[in-house]
Amino acid sequence: MQLRHATLHQLRIFLAVARHSSFARAAEALHLSPPTLSLQVKQLSETVGQPLFEQLGKKIFLTAAGQTLAEACEDIEGRMERLSQDLAALQGVERGSLKLAILTTVKYTVPKLLGGFCAAHPGIDVAMLVGNRENLLQRLAANQDDLYIMGQPPDNMDVVCEDFADNPLVLVAPPNHPLVGKKKLAPQRLMNQPFILREPGSGTRLTAERFFAAQGVTLKNRLEVGSNEAIKQTVAGGLGLAVLSSTTVVSELALGELVLLDVLGFPLIRRWHVVYPRGKRLSAAALAFKAWLFEHREQRPAGIA
């Protein structure tokens, strides 16, 4: 076994396949053709002298040798990342890279702040992923990014969590809804009203359900939708009510496509948090962006704080 003949490129490809449990998805993520990726994994397997994957049905799994190699690749990737950070630190904050993962709802605010940050620090390479809560938690558990921005921090992970801005949740209805214009509605008035909800596990949905449960109200789930944009269109079409972050409905309220309901207890005030694994050594670029978030939060649109 001549492991010294293995290349970093091969190890990176192998680790992508191990993480995705799929040659096709790994090839897509790395922008490689499937044959090229498969050849690199085959050559690495020959170098190791043992099979790295086994196929059961249509699924692939790591062999014992593959699992051992994957753990070593994680260590190597972490060490290379620290090396990159150390070299960037020697050049100051004007060099380096920043990897962000943000909740879909935050895409209405954070990218604007990121634009200002990039303009102030043009030498920093930035990559940003937008995903739902489940996606972000998976990436956080795998330590795939520098910083994560989400509404509700995980309870079962050892993380550093700093809240930096309000995230008010409002109750919206179509303009012709019979409750529009009513003042100080009791939450109980919504007992039999149909609601358009996000997918289970969504922070916004969890907050709304907890609030109404405390008021003795069980939400009538008419439809589950996986994106805020689809929820807004569904509500505007008259299919039900929805609880959404105020940042997502600014345009629709201004155009009269949606209307706020005056319900006691609303808006529900949540907070946006910047999150990262405890013990993670943040790069100079990540520290600079975290400071930028706190310094420029007063520039957010109304309702964000």
Secondary structure, DSSP 8 states (H G I E B T S, - for coil): --GGG--HHHHHHHHHHHHHT-HHHHHHHHT--HHHHHHHHHHHHHHHTS--EEEETTEEEE-HHHHHHHHHHHHHHHHHHHHHHHHHHHH-TTSEEEEEEEEGGGGGTHHHHHHHHHHH-TTEEEEEEEE-HHHHHHHHHTT-SSEEEESS--SSS-EEEEEEEEEEEEEEE-TT-TTTT-SSB-GGGGTT-EEEE--TT-HHHHHHHHHHHHTT---EEEEE-S-HHHHHHHHHTTS-BEEEEGGGSHHHHHHTSSEE--BTT-SEEEEEEEEEETT----HHHHHHHHHHHHTGGGS-TT--
